């Protein structure tokens, strides 16, 4: 995956830049009474995160860390309906009603992952807003690979994969929803989940993938800085994913390309073919056995066979 600008790299490593990795205790938003029991899962430091991310000229304008909520996406969407500043970020230590695409539930123990949403109001043609979840995927995958030292890949359209043993596992997902005058983008990332805590077969976590870093503060900082960088490039290009090289970056990190897949489409339909490209609208292009190329805009993708090795 692509990386962030060099000036951001040291800041996102534990002990690098901004001083927030040197904290000795939880911030005031760390949870009930500021107490926590799992030494491997300290609470996020909201004060330090704000100091690192909320700066003049930054995309990020507000950041709150809450002990628990139903869904950060739902919460921000409700606030967006009443008027919300672009760059508002909401992070939860635990979610009780998180969901992904196709309304699938996403659950994890408290403080075992990163569960957050942010609000964007892109000043680009609305027909190009469909690139936002793919942009978030590229930003997340590249940031996680760099800071945590974990190989990452993207399963179209919005799953983050890591390798555990010789198997690809889903460690994260992205959900984007129209809200108010913009879009709420939610990201869920399994960080320290152990094997017996995984919610479903095929799930994984950064820790199980051998991550060098599982401190959630630097991982969150890195992801948000990477999103800011890609979002700036994309909006500067008026949402043209080819011009800002977002389309190329997504294709380069997409594990779906080159594989035989089954696209499970709305209306109980299915389409079989080889995933051959990501088109200018962010759609997955399948080459079918009938010799046709069919773009898929929405659907559940099942990897049937591994990618062809060159």
C-alpha positions in Angstrom: 0.0 0.0 0.0 1.0 3.6 -0.4 2.5 5.5 2.6 1.9 8.9 4.2 4.2 11.8 3.7 7.6 11.5 5.4 6.9 14.3 7.9 4.1 12.2 9.4 5.9 9.0 9.8 7.9 9.4 13.1 5.0 11.2 14.8 2.8 8.1 14.5 5.3 5.6 16.0 5.2 5.0 19.8 7.4 7.6 21.4 7.6 9.7 18.2 6.5 13.3 18.0 3.7 15.2 19.9 4.6 13.6 23.2 1.4 11.6 23.6 3.0 8.2 23.5 4.7 8.9 26.7 1.5 9.2 28.8 1.6 7.5 32.2 -2.2 7.1 32.7 -5.5 7.3 31.0 -7.1 10.5 29.9 -10.2 11.9 31.5 -12.4 10.1 28.9 -11.0 6.7 29.5 -14.1 5.1 30.9 -16.0 4.6 34.1 -14.0 6.3 36.9 -10.9 6.2 34.7 -10.3 2.6 35.8 -9.5 -0.4 33.6 -8.4 -3.9 34.3 -6.8 -5.4 31.2 -3.2 -4.2 31.1 -3.0 -5.1 27.4 -5.9 -2.8 26.7 -5.3 0.7 28.1 -7.9 3.4 27.3 -7.3 5.9 24.6 -5.9 9.3 25.6 -8.4 11.8 24.2 -6.5 14.8 25.3 -3.3 13.7 23.7 -5.1 12.7 20.5 -6.7 16.2 20.2 -3.4 17.8 20.8 -1.8 15.8 18.0 -4.6 16.1 15.5 -6.6 19.3 16.0 -4.3 21.9 14.6 -4.7 25.0 12.5 -5.3 24.1 8.9 -6.0 20.5 9.7 -9.0 18.6 8.4 -9.9 17.5 11.9 -11.9 20.0 13.8 -13.2 18.0 16.8 -12.5 14.7 18.5 -14.4 13.0 21.3 -13.6 9.7 22.9 -16.6 8.0 24.7 -16.6 4.9 26.9 -19.4 3.2 25.0 -22.1 3.8 22.5 -24.4 1.9 20.2 -22.8 3.1 16.9 -20.5 6.0 16.2 -21.9 6.2 12.7 -25.5 6.5 14.0 -24.5 9.1 16.5 -22.6 11.3 14.0 -25.4 10.9 11.4 -27.9 12.2 14.0 -25.7 15.2 14.7 -25.1 15.9 11.0 -28.9 16.3 10.5 -28.7 19.2 12.9 -25.6 20.7 11.5 -22.0 19.4 12.1 -18.6 20.7 11.3 -16.6 18.9 8.7 -13.7 16.9 10.4 -15.6 16.0 13.5 -14.4 12.6 14.8 -16.2 10.3 17.3 -14.3 7.4 18.9 -15.9 4.7 21.1 -14.0 2.3 23.4 -16.9 -0.1 22.9 -19.9 -0.3 20.5 -23.0 -2.3 21.2 -24.8 -1.9 17.9 -22.0 -1.5 15.3 -22.8 -2.6 11.9 -21.1 -3.0 8.5 -22.3 -3.4 5.0 -25.5 -5.4 4.4 -26.4 -4.5 8.0 -24.0 -7.1 9.5 -23.1 -6.7 13.1 -19.6 -5.9 14.3 -18.7 -6.7 18.0 -15.6 -6.7 20.0 -14.6 -6.5 23.7 -14.0 -3.0 25.2 -10.8 -1.3 24.2 -9.8 -4.3 21.9 -10.0 -2.3 18.7 -10.6 1.1 17.1 -14.2 2.0 16.5 -14.6 5.5 15.1 -16.4 7.7 12.6 -15.8 11.0 11.0 -17.9 13.5 9.1 -16.9 14.9 5.7 -18.5 17.4 3.4 -16.5 17.0 0.1 -16.7 19.9 -2.3 -16.6 17.7 -5.3 -19.4 16.4 -7.6 -21.7 14.1 -5.5 -21.4 11.4 -8.1 -17.8 10.9 -7.1 -18.5 10.6 -3.4 -18.7 6.8 -3.8 -14.9 6.8 -3.7 -14.9 7.9 -0.1 -15.0 4.3 1.5 -12.3 3.2 -0.9 -10.2 6.2 0.0 -10.7 5.4 3.7 -9.6 1.8 2.9 -6.4 2.9 1.2 -5.6 5.3 4.0 -6.3 2.7 6.7 -4.3 -0.1 5.0 -1.3 2.0 4.4 -1.2 3.5 7.9 -1.6 0.2 9.6 1.1 -1.4 7.5 3.5 1.3 8.3 2.8 1.8 12.0 2.0 -1.7 13.1 4.3 -3.5 10.7 1.6 -5.8 9.4 1.0 -6.7 5.7 -2.4 -5.5 4.7 -4.7 -5.8 1.7 -8.1 -4.7 0.7 -11.0 -6.9 -0.3 -13.4 -4.9 -2.5 -15.1 -2.7 -1.6 -14.3 -2.1 2.1 -12.7 -4.9 4.0 -9.2 -4.7 5.5 -7.4 -8.1 5.4 -4.3 -9.3 7.3 -2.5 -12.6 7.0 -2.5 -15.0 9.9 -0.5 -18.1 9.1 -1.2 -18.7 5.4 -4.8 -17.4 5.6 -6.3 -14.0 4.8 -8.5 -12.8 7.6 -10.7 -9.7 7.9 -9.4 -7.3 10.6 -11.4 -4.3 9.7 -14.2 -2.8 7.8 -15.5 0.6 6.5 -19.0 1.9 6.2 -19.9 5.2 4.6 -23.4 6.8 4.8 -24.9 10.0 3.5 -25.9 12.3 6.4 -26.9 15.9 6.4 -24.9 17.7 3.7 -22.1 15.2 3.8 -20.9 11.7 4.5 -20.2 9.8 7.7 -17.4 7.3 7.3 -17.0 4.7 10.0 -14.0 2.4 10.5 -13.8 -0.6 12.7 -10.4 -2.3 13.3 -9.6 -5.3 15.5 -6.4 -4.6 17.2 -5.8 -6.9 20.2 -8.5 -9.5 19.9 -7.4 -12.9 20.8 -8.3 -16.1 18.9 -11.1 -17.0 21.4 -12.6 -13.5 21.1 -13.0 -13.4 17.3 -16.7 -12.8 16.5 -16.9 -15.0 13.4 -14.8 -17.5 11.4 -12.6 -15.6 9.0 -12.0 -12.7 11.4 -8.6 -11.6 12.5 -6.8 -8.9 14.4 -3.5 -7.0 14.2 -2.2 -8.8 17.2 -2.9 -12.2 15.7 -1.2 -11.1 12.5 2.0 -10.4 14.5 1.8 -6.6 14.8 4.8 -4.8 16.1 2.6 -2.1 17.6 -0.8 -2.6 19.2 -1.0 0.7 21.1 -4.2 2.1 19.7 -3.2 5.8 20.1 -0.5 5.8 17.4 -2.5 3.6 15.1 -5.5 6.0 15.3 -3.3 9.0 14.7 -1.7 7.4 11.7 -5.0 6.4 10.2 -6.5 9.9 10.6 -3.4 11.6 9.2 -3.5 9.2 6.2 -7.2 9.9 5.6 -6.5 13.6 5.8 -3.6 13.3 3.3 -5.6 11.2 0.8 -8.7 13.4 1.2 -6.7 16.5 0.5 -5.3 15.0 -2.7 -8.7 13.7 -3.8 -10.6 17.0 -3.2 -7.8 19.0 -4.9 -8.4 16.8 -7.9 -12.1 17.5 -7.8 -12.8 13.9 -6.8 -11.0 12.5 -9.9 -9.6 9.2 -8.5 -7.4 8.7 -11.5 -5.9 12.2 -11.4 -4.9 11.9 -7.7 -3.7 8.3 -8.2 -6.3 7.0 -5.7 -7.6 4.6 -8.3 -4.1 3.1 -8.9 -3.4 2.9 -5.1 -6.6 1.1 -4.5 -5.9 -1.4 -7.3 -2.4 -2.0 -6.2 -3.5 -3.0 -2.7 -6.7 -4.9 -3.7 -6.5 -8.6 -3.0 -9.7 -9.2 -5.0 -8.1 -8.3 -8.3 -6.9 -11.3 -10.3 -9.1 -13.7 -8.4 -12.1 -15.7 -9.5 -15.0 -14.3 -7.4 -18.7 -14.6 -6.9 -20.6 -11.4 -6.6 -23.8 -11.8 -4.6 -26.0 -9.1 -5.9 -29.2 -7.5 -4.7 -32.3 -9.5 -5.6 -30.7 -12.9 -4.8 -28.6 -12.8 -8.0 -25.0 -13.9 -8.4 -22.3 -13.2 -11.0 -19.2 -15.3 -11.4 -16.0 -14.1 -13.1 -12.5 -12.9 -12.7 -12.0 -9.6 -11.0 -9.9 -7.7 -13.5 -10.1 -3.9 -12.7 -11.4 -1.1 -10.6 -13.1 1.4 -12.9 -13.3 5.2 -12.7 -16.4 5.0 -10.5 -14.8 2.6 -8.0 -16.7 -0.4 -9.3 -15.3 -3.9 -9.5 -15.1 -5.1 -13.1 -15.6 -8.8 -13.6 -14.7 -10.7 -16.8 -17.3 -13.5 -17.2 -17.0 -16.8 -18.9 -19.2 -15.4 -21.7 -16.4 -13.0 -22.5 -18.2 -9.9 -21.1 -16.9 -7.3 -18.7 -19.5 -6.5 -16.1 -19.0 -3.7 -13.5 -20.3 -4.4 -10.0 -21.3 -1.3 -8.0 -22.7 -3.1 -4.9 -22.8 -6.6 -3.6 -21.0 -9.1 -1.4 -17.8 -10.5 -3.0 -16.7 -14.0 -2.2 -13.1 -14.9 -3.2 -13.5 -18.3 -5.0 -9.9 -18.9 -6.0 -6.5 -17.2 -5.2 -5.1 -14.6 -7.4 -3.1 -15.8 -10.4 0.6 -15.5 -9.7 2.7 -13.8 -12.4 
